[in-house]
Amino acid sequence: MPEAAPEAVSAPRVLVIEDERDVCELLTEFLADNGFDAVCVESDERAYQVLRQSPPFACIVVDVNLGRGTTGYDVARYARQLAPQAPVIYVSGQTSQASFRANGVAGSLFLPKPFTGAELLHRLRMLVGDNDV
């Protein structure tokens, strides 16, 4: 009787919502190098579309200020309507802790820009679990 093939362990999927293309690409590459399946979108409109059409993400990393359109707070609230337990990490170079506490979804984390890769990974692991990544 042949042995069953080991189940493939899929990388945790992370949705990054960041309006600066260079930052978006950098985060996507960094997360992929550290064991995550990262998808990055550069606008609120695209984020809403991806959230509606994709299976739930292990975590959402969202910039608070998305330029034109709605804020990262709005996008995260929408994501929580679709997946009430969706882990969220807000990133921003312009938002205060007070604003985050007033507007962020419950159980989310805040990471001020600029941040290091280690800081992002630490927060991801806090929300997603270690998953040996």
N, CA and C of each residue as an Amber inpcrd file, in Angstrom:
protein
   399
   0.8550000  -1.1730000   0.0000000   0.0000000   0.0000000   0.0000000
   0.8980000   1.2330000   0.0000000   0.7420000   2.1480000  -0.9560000
   1.6040000   3.3360000  -1.0150000   1.3030000   4.2920000   0.1290000
   2.3780000   4.9690000   0.5580000   2.2140000   5.9600000   1.6250000
   1.5370000   7.2000000   1.0730000   0.7150000   7.8050000   1.8940000
   0.0560000   9.0470000   1.4890000   1.0830000  10.1700000   1.4630000
   0.9530000  11.0070000   0.4790000   1.8490000  12.1650000   0.3970000
   1.5460000  13.1080000   1.5450000   2.5830000  13.7210000   2.1320000
   2.3240000  14.6610000   3.2180000   1.5090000  15.8430000   2.6960000
   0.6210000  16.3200000   3.5540000  -0.1980000  17.4700000   3.1760000
   0.6780000  18.7080000   3.0410000   0.4410000  19.4350000   1.9940000
   1.1790000  20.6830000   1.7940000   0.6570000  21.7300000   2.7800000
   1.5680000  22.3770000   3.4230000   1.1880000  23.4320000   4.3540000
   1.2370000  24.7390000   3.5880000   0.0940000  25.3910000   3.5360000
   0.0690000  26.6370000   2.7730000   0.5290000  27.8040000   3.6430000
   1.1720000  28.7330000   2.9910000   1.6490000  29.9260000   3.6970000
   0.4530000  30.7860000   4.0710000   0.5000000  31.4270000   5.2280000
  -0.5970000  32.3310000   5.6060000  -0.7170000  33.4580000   4.5840000
  -1.9400000  33.6950000   4.1130000  -2.1930000  34.7510000   3.1230000
  -2.3930000  36.0830000   3.8390000  -1.6610000  37.0810000   3.3880000
  -1.7380000  38.4220000   3.9720000  -2.1130000  39.4080000   2.8730000
  -3.1190000  40.2160000   3.1410000  -3.4880000  41.2880000   2.2280000
  -2.8540000  42.5720000   2.7240000  -2.0250000  43.1780000   1.8890000
  -1.3930000  44.4550000   2.1950000  -2.0960000  45.5170000   1.3550000
  -2.5540000  46.5750000   2.0120000  -3.2230000  47.6730000   1.3160000
  -2.3960000  48.9250000   1.5760000  -1.7060000  49.3600000   0.5330000
  -0.7210000  50.4500000   0.6480000  -0.7200000  51.2360000  -0.6570000
  -0.9780000  52.5440000  -0.5860000  -1.1040000  53.3420000  -1.8050000
   0.2290000  53.7240000  -2.4450000   1.3360000  53.5390000  -1.7590000
   2.6470000  53.8400000  -2.3420000   3.2000000  52.5720000  -2.9850000
   3.3220000  52.5830000  -4.3170000   3.7200000  51.3960000  -5.0710000
   5.0300000  50.7830000  -4.5690000   6.0510000  51.6050000  -4.3240000
   7.3420000  51.0720000  -3.8670000   7.2090000  50.3570000  -2.5290000
   6.4540000  50.9460000  -1.6190000   6.2550000  50.3310000  -0.3030000
   5.4620000  49.0320000  -0.4620000   4.4630000  49.0630000  -1.3180000
   3.6420000  47.8800000  -1.5920000   4.5200000  46.7200000  -2.0740000
   5.3670000  46.9890000  -3.0450000   6.2490000  45.9560000  -3.6040000
   7.2520000  45.4680000  -2.5620000   7.8100000  46.3900000  -1.8040000
   8.7830000  46.0260000  -0.7730000   8.1520000  45.1200000   0.2820000
   6.9630000  45.4730000   0.7570000   6.2870000  44.6540000   1.7690000
   5.9190000  43.2830000   1.2270000   5.4490000  43.2350000  -0.0060000
   5.0700000  41.9590000  -0.6060000   6.2780000  41.0300000  -0.7000000
   7.3910000  41.5610000  -1.1770000   8.6070000  40.7630000  -1.3040000
   9.1260000  40.3290000   0.0670000   9.1330000  41.2450000   1.0220000
   9.6090000  40.9250000   2.3660000   8.7650000  39.8150000   3.0000000
   7.4460000  39.9460000   2.8910000   6.5700000  38.9340000   3.4890000
   6.7470000  37.5850000   2.8040000   6.8830000  37.5800000   1.4810000
   7.1100000  36.3220000   0.7590000   8.4130000  35.6690000   1.2070000
   9.4530000  36.4780000   1.4030000  10.7520000  35.9590000   1.8620000
  10.6710000  35.3900000   3.2740000   9.6190000  35.7660000   4.0050000
   9.4780000  35.3150000   5.3880000   8.3060000  34.3570000   5.5830000
   7.9200000  33.6730000   4.4980000   6.9580000  32.5850000   4.6270000
   5.4940000  32.9360000   4.5010000   5.1790000  34.1260000   4.0320000
   3.7860000  34.5220000   3.8490000   3.4510000  34.5920000   2.3700000
   2.1960000  34.3650000   2.0500000   1.6860000  34.5620000   0.7020000
   1.0310000  35.9440000   0.7020000   1.7660000  36.9460000   0.2470000
   1.2990000  38.3310000   0.3390000   0.7030000  38.7990000  -0.9750000
  -0.4290000  39.4680000  -0.8570000  -1.0920000  40.1190000  -1.9790000
  -1.1560000  41.5900000  -1.6200000  -0.7030000  42.4640000  -2.5180000
  -0.7380000  43.8880000  -2.2150000  -1.5850000  44.6190000  -3.2340000
  -2.4330000  45.4990000  -2.7490000  -3.2380000  46.3710000  -3.6010000
  -2.9490000  47.8100000  -3.2120000  -3.1410000  48.7240000  -4.1710000
  -2.7260000  50.1050000  -3.9660000  -3.8690000  51.1060000  -3.8340000
  -5.1010000  50.6180000  -3.6850000  -6.2230000  51.5510000  -3.5210000
  -7.3240000  50.9090000  -2.7010000  -8.1750000  51.7620000  -2.1540000
  -9.3120000  51.2570000  -1.3920000 -10.2610000  50.4840000  -2.3090000
 -10.4870000  50.9790000  -3.5220000 -11.3920000  50.3000000  -4.4570000
 -10.9250000  48.8770000  -4.7370000  -9.6440000  48.7300000  -5.0080000
  -9.0970000  47.3960000  -5.2890000  -9.1680000  46.5170000  -4.0350000
  -8.9350000  47.1070000  -2.8770000  -9.0210000  46.3420000  -1.6220000
 -10.4280000  45.7970000  -1.4210000 -11.4410000  46.6320000  -1.6400000
 -12.8260000  46.1650000  -1.4860000 -13.1080000  45.0110000  -2.4470000
 -12.6240000  45.1300000  -3.6800000 -12.8300000  44.0900000  -4.6830000
 -12.1620000  42.7740000  -4.2650000 -10.9050000  42.8510000  -3.8520000
 -10.1730000  41.6480000  -3.4480000 -10.8250000  41.0160000  -2.2170000
 -11.2370000  41.8180000  -1.2680000 -11.8800000  41.2830000  -0.0710000
 -13.1850000  40.5570000  -0.4110000 -13.9380000  41.0770000  -1.3660000
 -15.1940000  40.4270000  -1.7710000 -14.9500000  39.1230000  -2.5280000
 -13.8840000  39.0740000  -3.3200000 -13.6940000  37.9670000  -4.2480000
 -12.7280000  36.8890000  -3.7720000 -12.0370000  37.1080000  -2.6830000
 -11.0230000  36.1540000  -2.2230000 -11.4780000  35.4350000  -0.9640000
 -10.9100000  34.2510000  -0.7480000 -11.1340000  33.6210000   0.5540000
 -10.5460000  34.5110000   1.6470000 -10.9620000  34.3300000   2.8860000
 -10.4360000  35.1780000   3.9610000  -8.9120000  35.1190000   4.0490000
  -8.3340000  36.2490000   4.4300000  -6.8840000  36.3490000   4.6120000
  -6.5420000  36.0560000   6.0690000  -5.3270000  35.5610000   6.2870000
  -4.8560000  35.3060000   7.6460000  -4.6780000  36.6140000   8.3970000
  -4.3550000  37.7050000   7.6630000  -4.1810000  39.0170000   8.2740000
  -4.2830000  40.0870000   7.1840000  -4.6940000  41.2610000   7.5930000
  -4.7590000  42.4140000   6.7040000  -3.8430000  43.4870000   7.2800000
  -2.9050000  43.9580000   6.4570000  -2.0050000  45.0510000   6.8320000
  -2.4500000  46.2410000   5.9860000  -2.9360000  47.2890000   6.6390000
  -3.5290000  48.3950000   5.8900000  -2.9730000  49.7470000   6.3330000
  -2.5820000  50.5350000   5.3400000  -2.1580000  51.9070000   5.6030000
  -3.4050000  52.7090000   5.9600000  -3.3180000  53.5440000   6.9610000
  -4.4680000  54.3410000   7.3710000  -4.8220000  55.3740000   6.2980000
  -3.8070000  56.0430000   5.7580000  -4.0440000  57.0750000   4.7500000
  -3.8190000  56.4690000   3.3690000  -4.8970000  56.2630000   2.6390000
  -4.8070000  55.6350000   1.3240000  -4.9090000  56.6470000   0.1870000
  -4.6340000  57.9020000   0.4800000  -4.7200000  58.9210000  -0.5630000
  -6.1760000  59.2390000  -0.8360000  -6.5570000  59.1480000  -2.0840000
  -7.9510000  59.4060000  -2.4540000  -8.8380000  58.2530000  -2.0210000
 -10.0960000  58.5440000  -1.7600000 -11.0430000  57.4940000  -1.3880000
 -11.1880000  57.3820000   0.1120000 -11.5370000  56.2020000   0.5460000
 -11.7780000  55.9870000   1.9720000 -10.4610000  55.7150000   2.6910000
 -10.5250000  55.6440000   3.9970000  -9.3310000  55.4060000   4.8160000
  -9.1300000  53.9190000   5.0630000  -7.9660000  53.5960000   5.5770000
  -7.7040000  52.2240000   5.9960000  -8.6490000  51.7750000   7.0970000
  -9.0980000  52.6970000   7.9140000 -10.0840000  52.3520000   8.9440000
 -11.3590000  51.8290000   8.2910000 -11.8140000  52.5180000   7.2290000
 -13.0250000  52.1010000   6.5190000 -12.8480000  50.7260000   5.8780000
 -11.7060000  50.5150000   5.2510000 -11.4330000  49.2360000   4.5970000
 -11.4330000  48.1060000   5.6310000 -10.8240000  48.3320000   6.7740000
 -10.7800000  47.3000000   7.8200000 -12.1790000  47.0040000   8.3620000
 -12.9970000  48.0280000   8.5280000 -14.3680000  47.7970000   8.9890000
 -15.1370000  46.9430000   7.9710000 -14.9270000  47.2210000   6.6930000
 -15.5680000  46.4270000   5.6380000 -15.0650000  44.9790000   5.6970000
 -13.7600000  44.7970000   5.8480000 -13.1930000  43.4490000   5.9340000
 -13.8130000  42.6840000   7.0990000 -14.0420000  43.3620000   8.2050000
 -14.6370000  42.7140000   9.3780000 -16.1110000  42.3780000   9.1590000
 -16.7880000  43.0920000   8.2690000 -18.1670000  42.7050000   7.9320000
 -18.1690000  41.3560000   7.2160000 -17.1540000  41.1340000   6.3820000
 -17.0550000  39.8880000   5.6240000 -16.4780000  38.7520000   6.4600000
 -15.5250000  39.0710000   7.3050000 -14.8490000  38.0780000   8.1590000
 -14.6490000  38.7110000   9.5350000 -15.6110000  38.5330000  10.4410000
 -15.6030000  39.2430000  11.7290000 -14.3460000  39.0790000  12.5780000
 -13.6030000  38.0050000  12.3930000 -12.4030000  37.7810000  13.2010000
 -11.1140000  38.1400000  12.4660000 -11.2150000  38.7750000  11.3030000
 -10.0250000  39.0800000  10.4970000  -9.0200000  39.9070000  11.2870000
  -7.7930000  39.4070000  11.4590000  -6.7590000  40.1820000  12.1350000
  -6.3410000  41.3740000  11.2660000  -6.1380000  42.5240000  11.9030000
  -5.7910000  43.7530000  11.1850000  -4.6020000  44.4310000  11.8560000
  -3.6520000  44.8480000  11.0190000  -2.5420000  45.6870000  11.4760000
  -2.6100000  46.9740000  10.6700000  -2.7770000  48.0870000  11.3620000
  -2.7500000  49.4000000  10.7160000  -1.3210000  49.9140000  10.7080000
  -0.9110000  50.5080000   9.5940000   0.3910000  51.1640000   9.5200000
   0.1570000  52.6050000   9.0860000   0.9630000  53.5130000   9.6280000
   0.8200000  54.9110000   9.2440000   1.9860000  55.7340000   9.7560000
   2.3430000  56.7160000   8.9500000   3.3300000  57.6910000   9.3660000
   2.6880000  58.9950000   9.7860000   1.3690000  59.0690000   9.6730000
   0.6640000  60.3190000   9.9490000  -0.4280000  60.1870000  10.9990000
  -0.6950000  58.9980000  11.4670000  -1.7870000  58.7690000  12.4070000
  -1.2390000  58.5420000  13.8050000  -1.9580000  59.0340000  14.7840000
  -1.5280000  58.8880000  16.1760000  -2.1530000  57.6490000  16.8150000
  -1.5960000  57.2590000  17.9450000  -2.1760000  56.1710000  18.7310000
  -3.6080000  56.5230000  19.1400000  -3.8500000  57.7910000  19.4590000
  -5.1970000  58.2120000  19.8650000  -6.1860000  58.0120000  18.7250000
  -5.7970000  58.3670000  17.5060000  -6.6610000  58.1650000  16.3480000
  -6.9100000  56.6800000  16.1240000  -5.8660000  55.8850000  16.2410000
  -6.0000000  54.4380000  16.0970000  -6.9740000  53.8800000  17.1320000
  -6.8280000  54.2860000  18.3930000  -7.7210000  53.7880000  19.4420000
  -9.1610000  54.2000000  19.1860000  -9.3710000  55.3850000  18.6300000
 -10.7240000  55.8790000  18.3760000 -11.3600000  55.2540000  17.1280000
 -10.5450000  54.8980000  16.1390000 -11.0950000  54.4870000  14.8430000
 -10.7880000  53.0580000  14.4210000  -9.8060000  52.4310000  15.0310000
  -9.4270000  51.0780000  14.6300000 -10.4450000  50.0410000  15.0660000
 -10.4800000  48.9260000  14.3390000 -11.3820000  47.8500000  14.7180000
 -10.8370000  47.1400000  15.9580000 -11.7350000  46.5490000  16.7180000
 -11.3670000  45.8730000  17.9670000 -10.3400000  44.7750000  17.7090000
  -9.3660000  44.6650000  18.6010000  -8.3670000  43.6130000  18.5210000
  -7.2880000  43.8260000  17.4720000  -7.2700000  44.9920000  16.8560000
  -6.2590000  45.2800000  15.8380000  -5.0030000  45.8410000  16.5010000
  -3.9430000  45.9290000  15.7030000  -2.6850000  46.4860000  16.1830000
  -2.2860000  47.6710000  15.3160000  -1.4450000  48.5360000  15.8610000
  -0.9660000  49.7180000  15.1470000   0.5550000  49.6740000  15.0740000
   1.0880000  49.9910000  13.8960000   2.5310000  49.9980000  13.6730000
   2.8900000  51.3200000  12.9970000   3.5400000  52.2430000  13.7370000
   3.8890000  53.5350000  13.1350000   5.0170000  53.3970000  12.1210000
   4.8900000  54.1370000  11.0220000   5.9670000  54.2120000  10.0140000
   6.9640000  55.2530000  10.4620000   8.2180000  55.0810000  10.1820000
   8.8130000  53.9050000   9.5510000   8.9310000  52.7720000  10.5620000
   8.8570000  51.5520000  10.0720000   9.0040000  50.3780000  10.9310000
   9.9900000  49.4140000  10.2880000  10.4870000  48.5010000  11.0940000
  11.4140000  47.4960000  10.5820000  10.6420000  46.2350000  10.2050000
  11.2850000  45.4040000   9.4040000  10.6820000  44.1260000   9.0590000
  10.4340000  43.2750000  10.2930000  11.3640000  43.3320000  11.2390000
  11.2110000  42.5590000  12.4750000   9.9680000  43.0040000  13.2500000
   9.7120000  44.3130000  13.2650000   8.5210000  44.8120000  13.9650000
   7.2340000  44.3180000  13.2920000   7.2230000  44.3300000  11.9720000
   6.0480000  43.8410000  11.2520000   5.8530000  42.3480000  11.4990000
   6.9210000  41.5760000  11.3920000   6.8130000  40.1430000  11.6310000
   6.3340000  39.8390000  13.0480000   6.8360000  40.5820000  14.0130000
   6.4110000  40.3880000  15.4080000   4.8990000  40.5850000  15.5370000
   4.3820000  41.6490000  14.9650000   2.9430000  41.9120000  15.0600000
   2.1290000  40.8790000  14.2790000   2.6180000  40.4870000  13.1150000
   1.9260000  39.4430000  12.3520000   1.8350000  38.1610000  13.1670000
   2.9300000  37.7840000  13.7800000   2.9400000  36.5490000  14.5680000
   2.0550000  36.6570000  15.7990000   1.9180000  37.8540000  16.3390000
   1.0140000  38.0590000  17.4720000  -0.4290000  37.7700000  17.0570000
  -0.7930000  38.1760000  15.8360000  -2.1730000  38.0230000  15.3830000
  -2.4470000  36.7020000  14.6950000  -1.4810000  36.2100000  13.9380000
  -1.6830000  35.0250000  13.1220000  -1.2050000  33.7650000  13.8350000
  -0.2870000  33.9210000  14.7450000   0.3510000  32.7810000  15.3810000
   1.6850000  32.5680000  14.7180000   2.5420000  31.8130000  15.3380000
   3.8970000  31.6460000  14.8290000   3.9250000  30.9280000  13.4960000
   3.1830000  29.8410000  13.3470000   3.1100000  29.0750000  12.1000000
   4.4860000  28.7390000  11.5390000   5.5080000  28.7400000  12.3550000
   6.8670000  28.4280000  11.9060000   7.3320000  29.2670000  10.7440000
   6.8340000  30.4970000  10.6570000   7.2970000  31.3860000   9.5760000
   8.3960000  32.2640000  10.0770000
